[in-house]
Amino acid sequence: QVQLVESGGGLVQAGGSLRLSCAASRRTFSRYAVAWFRQAPEKEREFVAAITWSGGTTYYADSVKGRFTISRANAKNTVYLQMNSLKPEDTAVYYCAAGELPTDSKNAYDYWGQGTQVTVSS
């Protein structure tokens, strides 16, 4: 079992930046691919970004490509999501998830955090 805890959310103005962190409870976290998803009110949970267990390959949703960067520090059991040039439409609860493969399908992930709120004001 892997427990995930997100942090770093908050309120920011459009054009600003935030860095989210996803901390894991176990060192075996380094064996998993990790993804960030987000869910806005009354919307489906959607894929944002994913990273392989080694950190060697990353994937992004078209809506965040060029603005968000996913990275990981396995020695710290932590994955990050650097979010720049934030837009009001980025407002959502952001979740990290761990699974075998870095896919954009939420059903492929075995472990989920509780989420952190990101609010971008216009």
C-alpha positions as a printed NumPy array, in Angstrom:
array([[  0.   ,   0.   ,   0.   ],
       [  1.242,   3.461,  -0.903],
       [ -0.209,   6.581,   0.675],
       [  0.028,   9.794,  -1.3  ],
       [ -0.278,  13.306,   0.09 ],
       [ -0.547,  16.354,  -2.136],
       [  0.443,  19.854,  -1.066],
       [  1.191,  23.252,  -2.561],
       [ -2.249,  24.271,  -3.749],
       [ -3.699,  27.694,  -3.128],
       [ -5.089,  30.866,  -4.625],
       [ -3.097,  32.613,  -7.346],
       [ -3.775,  35.295,  -9.924],
       [ -3.9  ,  34.481, -13.61 ],
       [ -0.387,  34.371, -15.03 ],
       [  1.074,  33.249, -11.721],
       [  2.784,  30.013, -10.717],
       [  2.393,  27.238,  -8.178],
       [  4.343,  24.076,  -7.461],
       [  2.432,  21.045,  -6.272],
       [  4.104,  18.193,  -4.431],
       [  3.017,  14.575,  -4.071],
       [  4.768,  12.826,  -1.202],
       [  4.615,   9.053,  -0.817],
       [  4.764,   6.984,   2.314],
       [  6.995,   4.232,   1.001],
       [ 10.273,   3.907,  -0.867],
       [  8.577,   1.511,  -3.31 ],
       [  7.012,   4.678,  -4.738],
       [ 10.087,   4.912,  -6.96 ],
       [  8.895,   1.811,  -8.837],
       [  5.648,   3.444,  -9.925],
       [  4.671,   5.747, -12.709],
       [  2.947,   8.818, -11.314],
       [  0.364,  11.106, -12.801],
       [ -1.482,  14.291, -11.938],
       [ -5.188,  14.577, -12.636],
       [ -7.567,  17.413, -11.902],
       [-11.265,  17.777, -11.365],
       [-13.213,  20.999, -11.637],
       [-16.731,  21.333, -10.157],
       [-19.309,  19.32 , -12.121],
       [-16.665,  18.02 , -14.503],
       [-14.98 ,  14.683, -15.042],
       [-11.561,  14.051, -13.567],
       [ -9.064,  14.715, -16.352],
       [ -5.467,  13.817, -17.038],
       [ -2.859,  16.542, -16.632],
       [  0.598,  14.961, -16.739],
       [  2.447,  11.695, -16.086],
       [  6.017,  10.568, -15.532],
       [  7.711,   7.174, -15.74 ],
       [  9.237,   5.526, -12.663],
       [ 12.715,   6.707, -13.695],
       [ 11.614,  10.207, -14.604],
       [ 13.005,   9.697, -18.071],
       [  9.776,  10.245, -19.971],
       [  6.928,  12.647, -19.359],
       [  3.483,  13.108, -20.873],
       [  1.162,  16.095, -20.861],
       [ -2.377,  16.982, -21.756],
       [ -2.512,  19.419, -24.658],
       [ -4.163,  22.01 , -22.426],
       [ -1.102,  22.283, -20.16 ],
       [  1.749,  21.512, -22.549],
       [  4.404,  24.216, -22.408],
       [  3.065,  25.601, -19.104],
       [  3.288,  22.681, -16.665],
       [  6.275,  20.49 , -15.868],
       [  6.168,  17.183, -14.026],
       [  9.302,  15.891, -12.315],
       [ 10.264,  13.512,  -9.546],
       [ 12.867,  13.07 ,  -6.835],
       [ 12.841,   9.391,  -5.982],
       [ 15.309,   9.872,  -3.151],
       [ 12.65 ,  12.037,  -1.509],
       [  9.692,   9.875,  -2.563],
       [  8.189,  12.981,  -4.134],
       [  6.748,  14.026,  -7.474],
       [  6.251,  17.659,  -8.408],
       [  4.033,  19.59 , -10.763],
       [  5.363,  23.036, -11.62 ],
       [  2.522,  25.137, -12.999],
       [  3.33 ,  28.391, -14.776],
       [  1.204,  30.892, -16.683],
       [ -1.854,  29.728, -14.807],
       [ -5.288,  30.433, -16.226],
       [ -8.701,  30.566, -14.537],
       [ -9.613,  27.361, -16.383],
       [ -6.848,  25.579, -14.462],
       [ -8.948,  25.939, -11.31 ],
       [ -9.622,  22.459,  -9.927],
       [ -8.736,  19.958,  -7.255],
       [ -5.459,  18.364,  -8.281],
       [ -4.791,  14.713,  -7.471],
       [ -1.667,  12.617,  -7.804],
       [ -1.9  ,   8.925,  -8.576],
       [  0.563,   6.033,  -8.774],
       [  0.382,   2.992, -11.013],
       [  2.328,   0.606, -13.195],
       [  2.318,   2.608, -16.404],
       [  2.188,   6.335, -17.242],
       [ -1.173,   6.41 , -18.956],
       [ -3.811,   9.12 , -19.271],
       [ -6.502,   6.71 , -18.049],
       [ -7.496,   7.275, -14.444],
       [ -8.64 ,   3.66 , -14.193],
       [ -5.037,   2.458, -14.58 ],
       [ -3.837,   3.945, -11.295],
       [ -3.913,   1.99 ,  -8.062],
       [ -3.185,   4.691,  -5.491],
       [ -4.596,   8.191,  -5.136],
       [ -4.052,  11.141,  -2.872],
       [ -6.8  ,  13.252,  -1.313],
       [ -6.219,  16.213,  -3.582],
       [ -5.203,  19.844,  -3.225],
       [ -7.264,  22.834,  -4.352],
       [ -5.862,  25.202,  -6.948],
       [ -7.812,  28.39 ,  -7.606],
       [ -6.761,  30.846, -10.29 ],
       [ -8.427,  34.246, -10.198],
       [ -8.85 ,  36.405, -13.278]])
